[in-house]
Amino acid sequence: MTKRVMVIDDDRGIRSFLQKSLYVKGYEVLVAERGAAGLQQLLTGDFDLVFLDLNMPEISGQTICSALRKHEKTKTLPVVMMTAAFQTAEQIEGMMQEFGASAFLLKPFSVSDLFEVVEAQIGIASESVTAPVSEAKETAESEPPAKEEPEPIAGSLGKTDFPQIIHRLYQQKMTGMLHLQKDSAKKVVYIKNGYPVFTRSNILGECLGRMLVKNDVITQVDCDQSIENSKLSGRLQGTELIEMGLLTPEDLHDALKLQVTEKLLNVFAWTEGQYRFVPQEDFRKNITNIELSPASLTLEGIRIYWDNERITDYLRPFLTDYPKQVENPVYLFQDMGLSRRGEEVFAECLGDATLESILMRHPLSRREVQQVMAALLIVGMVAPQTTASRLDSDVLARRRADRPIDSELRKQILEDYKRIMPADYFAALDIEHQSDSVTVRRAYYKLAKQYHPDHFLGRGLSNDMENKVNEIFGHITQAYTVLSHPETRSGYREELLKGPKAKIDVNQVIEAETAFQQGRSLLKIRQYKEAAKKLKISIEFSPEEPEYLTSYAWAVYKSAPENAGFQGQALEILLASRELNPGLEETHLYLGYVYQSLGKERQSEKSFEMAVQANPSCTEALRELRLINLRRGQSEPSRGIFKKFRNKE
């Protein structure tokens, strides 16, 4: 029988690393981002092992571990706690005795360390899974913060190119909306922590249907019909395409991501217009995130939309300058997705040759090299110098060598690995405990430049050596993240001595989770009034937990679905839950039912559509959308737009 493992950690990188690594070895793995949700699953499900992060917001790992030890079902469940705070055997032993942990893993840890602990606690998995070994090599890294005081960002696209605007937002790690306008065309780019994640547009040619026609997914006739249907029904075009049987919900989700990306890339063609950035803390909308770094977006946009004249005009002022790779790792190590030739060009930017001479070295691929150089300059991975740099003998030797001697490189990596990995964050960066932020930054930049994984591409490392390089870089990056700010640095020093304090009373956690579990069980057997009583206890302890709010609202509504007061209360709670987590499928589904009972057909339909966007396989929402269409067809002449979709069933 397959052994089940639960991972509870608010770090997405750690969750992904553990899930993929354990899956490869044949374990069934469930993950939870929040402590409350993970504890709920542990108390209701059957698990063989749990990994707990020590420090999480609201509910700490210690609190969860203590709660598990007080429940009959989980008091003997093996618990592995993960932390970067403790280093001494005495500290670890004290925490294990106080909170009942079975073992500790010090972050970042290697795959071999992981399985040594797993097999010691529960033995090997009962079966293996065939999967690419490379998937298990991931380690969680945190990007160093780069905070600057934001300045007003607005002006003319004729004076500032779009990729330069995107790079400025990335530099300042801004969150908000970038408004763009060219004549009557308007776009809004959603920016989160410096990364573009979504785009809205009023350009007809960028509508979903036109994009699908361009990519030969549907015909122009299909597109025109779906637009007409959308105008008549007031619904989204994607919903109409599903009803016409031209897309599945999964197809629609993929198409929306492609549409968002193309809308964003098209702005690279704009050479005039206005832009204005409006900061905002967060987005309370269910948006389709794209997955492009600003650097890769910049290179792709230049490749597609910058013609020879535009790219030549941009590079002309830099032709006599000496491009040199920047030392700041935040910019130097951006993911641009360079080709092999692009990597070669980037490697040539050492400050000893002018841009013009670099271009002349590649006469047969000048266009591609121009694109790469323009992108490198815009995103700040290289900087122009007015004078040439003198390269020392070591740099010249590396340039002449086809590849380094593996044995010498291996020896250096092993020596640094043995020094850095067992060390606390201060020792890893080779600094004193009382060092200031400037000292921390200098020490990190020196090591990051040496041990960024991209630095070792094509250098003949074995898989084991590549893993060790990733672990070293992950450790020093995590060290920098913690030590670069006075508050977290002081807290880490204190935690090294005393250990972190529990933030929430364990009895409250257990009571809230138990009440939620009981409430959900009562909902399943339609004991709605009793369910509402139990679920109310959950939200009293955790009033901002969306799952608690959504379940409580549904219990309130179902207690008396015809009662106007209960309807209004449920609606208010569901709207609050939607604000906290717009991606929760059940919230949109229940909103659809409540709006339906209030006679608000349009809002009901929209909510069911949002449930399908959150989960394309939401059968309840799909069923309700079909019924809405059937009711509409009974009162209007049938257009037959749902016929093909029904026939597919």
C-alpha positions, 0 to 999 in steps of 0.5 A, a space after each residue: 500500500 502506498 505510504 501517504 505524506 503531508 507537507 505543510 509549508 508556506 514556501 511554494 518552492 519547498 512544497 514543490 521540492 518535497 512533492 516532486 522528490 517524494 513522488 519520484 520515490 513512490 510516496 503519495 504526497 499532499 501539500 498545504 500552504 496554511 497550517 490550519 488547512 494542513 491540520 484539518 487534513 491530518 485530523 480527518 485523513 490517514 497519513 504515515 508522515 508529516 513535514 512541518 515548517 517551523 515558522 509559518 504565519 498565524 499557526 506555527 509548526 510547533 503549535 500544529 505538532 503540539 495539537 497532533 500529539 493531543 489527538 488520539 488519532 495522530 499522537 504517534 504520527 511521525 512529524 519531521 519539522 523543517 527550519 533554518 533557525 536552529 543549528 546546535 544539537 542541544 537546540 534541536 533536542 530541546 524542541 523535539 522534547 518540548 513539541 513532540 517532533 520525531 526529527 528535524 531537517 535544517 533548510 536547505 537540505 539535500 535529496 539524500 538528507 530528505 530520504 535518510 530522514 523519511 526512510 528512518 521514520 517510515 521506511 521505503 515507499 511500497 512502489 516507485 514512480 517513473 519520472 524524470 530524475 531532474 525534477 527532484 533536483 529542485 531547491 527552494 530559493 528566495 529572491 533577495 529583496 530590492 526595495 527602493 522608494 517608488 517615484 511617480 511613474 507616468 509619461 509618454 511611450 514616445 519617450 520611454 519604451 514599454 520594456 524600460 517601463 516594465 524593467 523599472 517596475 521590476 526594479 522597484 518590485 511594484 504592485 499595481 496597475 499599469 494603464 496604457 493608451 494609444 489613441 482609442 486603444 487602452 490596456 491595463 497591465 496587472 503588476 505583482 511584485 514587479 512581475 506582469 501577471 495579467 492584461 486587459 484590453 479594449 482592442 477588438 482584434 485581441 478578443 479571445 475569438 480573434 486570437 483563436 482564429 489566428 491560431 486556427 483553433 476555430 474558424 472566423 464563422 465560429 468567432 462571429 457566431 460566438 460574438 453575436 451570442 455573447 452580445 445577446 446573452 451578456 455572457 463571456 465569449 469563452 462560455 459561448 465557445 464552450 456551449 458551442 462545443 468548440 472548446 472544453 473548459 480546459 481548452 478555455 483556460 489554456 487559451 486565456 493564458 495565451 491571450 493574456 501573454 499576446 496582449 502584453 507582447 503586442 504593447 512592444 509595437 507601440 511607439 506612441 501613447 501615454 502610460 500611468 502606473 497606479 500602485 495598489 496593494 493587491 488584486 481582488 480579482 480572479 485573473 489568469 496569471 501568465 508565467 513570464 519573467 520581465 527579462 524573458 518578456 522583454 527579449 520575446 517582445 523585441 524579437 517579435 515587434 522591434 524592426 531593424 530600424 527601431 533596434 538599430 536606433 536603440 543601440 546606436 548610442 551604445 555602439 562605442 561603449 563597453 558592455 559589461 555584466 553587472 555585479 548586482 545578482 538581482 539583475 545579473 541572474 534574471 531568467 531571460 531564456 537565452 539561446 546558446 548564441 545568446 549565452 555566448 554573446 552575454 559571456 562576451 560582455 566583460 567590459 573589454 570590447 565595444 558593442 560595435 566590435 561584439 556585433 561585428 564578431 557575428 556577421 551572419 547572425 547580427 539581427 539575433 545578436 542585436 536583439 539579445 544586446 538590446 534586451 540585456 541593456 534594457 533589463 540591466 543584466 549588462 551596463 554600458 561603460 565609456 572606458 574599457 576594463 582591463 581583464 586579469 589573467 584569470 579571466 583571460 585564461 577562462 575565456 581561452 579555455 574551452 571548459 574547466 578541469 572538472 577535478 579542480 572545480 569539483 574539489 573547490 565545490 566540495 570544500 565550500 559545500 562542507 563549510 557553508 551547508 552546516 553553518 548558520 546564516 552568519 557563518 555561511 556568509 562568513 560575517 560576524 553576528 553584529 554585521 550591518 546590512 551593507 556587510 551582509 549585502 557585500 558578502 552575499 553578492 560575492 558568493 552569489 556571483 560565484 555560486 549561481 547555478 547558471 554560472 556552471 552551465 556547460 562546465 562538465 559537472 556531474 549530477 551530484 555536483 550540480 545538486 550541491 551547487 543548487 544547495 549552496 546557492 539556496 542556502 546563501 540566498 536564504 541567508 541573505 533574505 533573512 539577514 539583509 533587514 535589521 528586523 529579521 536579522 535581529 529576530 534570527 539572532 534571537 531565534 538562534 539562542 531561544 527558538 521562535 515562540 508559538 503565536 496561537 494558543 493550541 487549544 483554539 487551533 484544535 477547537 476551530 479545526 475540530 468544529 470545521 470538520 464536524 460542520 463539514 460532516 453535518 453539511 454532507 448529511 444535510 443537517 444544515 442548522 447544526 452545521 451552522 452552529 459548528 462552523 460558526 465556532 470555526 470563524 470565531 477563531 479564524 474570521 479571515 479563513 475563506 474555507 471556513 467563511 464559505 462553508 458557514 455561509 452555505 450552512 446559513 443559507 441552506 438552513 432556510 433558503 427562502 428566508 430573506 434575512 438568511 439569504 442576505 447574510 449568506 451573500 454578505 459572507 460569501 462576498 467577503 470570502 471571495 475577496 479573501 480568496 478569489 480562486 476558491 471554486 465553492 465560493 463562486 458556486 454557492 454565490 451562484 445558488 444564492 443569487 439564483 434564489 434572489 432572482 438575480 439571474 445575470 449575477 448567478 450566471 456570472 458566478 457559475 462562470 467564475 466557478 468554472 474558471 476556478 475549476 474547469 471540471 466543476 460539474 455543478 457549475 457546468 450543469 447550472 449553466 446548461 439549465 440557465 441556457 435551457 430556460 433562456 431557450 424556452 422563452 426565446 427562439 432557440 439559437 442551438 448554441 448548446 446543442 453540440 456541447 450536449 451531444 458530446 455528453 
